[in-house]
Amino acid sequence: MKQVICINWGTRYGAPYINRLYSMVARNITPPFRFVAFTDTTDSVLPDVECFPLPEMPGYIPENTPGKWQKARLWAAQLADLTGNLLFIDLDVIITDSLEPFFDHGDPEDLYMAWNVARPLNRLGQSSIYRVPVGQLAPLQEIYAKDPQGVADKYRYEQHFVTANAPRRPKFWPRAWVRHFRIECIPTMPMNFIKPPRLRNGTRVVIFAGTPDLPEAIKGCLSTKHPVMTPGEYLRYWRRNRLHVRKLQDYALPAPWIKDFWKIWCSP
């Protein structure tokens, strides 16, 4: 039985994201499979999604730290009634091709993570999509619970902590399978002002780490705080606010193709 899990807390994502992720998984996986959401709300979640309460948080949630430390809940020795391997997928992704290789690739006892392209020289894992046997990461909860704020201050992001402390050194998916939207889909400046973001060949999952979020990427704006701007408008905005030259890479034209994948629809 293939097992896919996700986690939801707070109000940022909720049922719309859970349902879209379930639909994308269902379109790109061969049954039988289970789709499990650990969530603090079940309102409006599709009936085919198995919902369980959020697992207990080890220690506490650190303050003023950028990492998604709530994911530490999923390192528990036991998760609901799940056994064997599970594939975790973040809510803010799109699935563009079959997920089958993620279940068959490599040693089933190994932890597999995405390659962190933001830190390519550090060999860090990215936890937007990872596969691991249930309970293998339980020792991380013990380390974390002893000093959550200290761990967060040292590693900043939970995926850096996992990379450095997992009982089995993480291995990585083939690079082409998982692409980072901001870094790998948006053309390099100055072409980002001329060409829209593109889906690269061989991509199976596109992650939206940092900005922009999915709805903003579709429209072509940086975040909910920024309006959609033409290239000329953004250049004027950049000059007016005296932004660093690196901010020119933040501009992206609309990517309406994202909607072709990020929708609630399942084949019969």
Beta strands, then each sheet from edge to edge (+ up, - down):
strand 1: 2-8
strand 2: 33-39
strand 3: 50-52
strand 4: 85-89
strand 5: 93-95
strand 6: 112-115
strand 7: 125-133
strand 8: 171-172
strand 9: 178-180
strand 10: 205-207
sheet 1: 3+ 2+ 1+ 4+ 7- 6+ 8+
sheet 2: 5+ 10- 9-
end
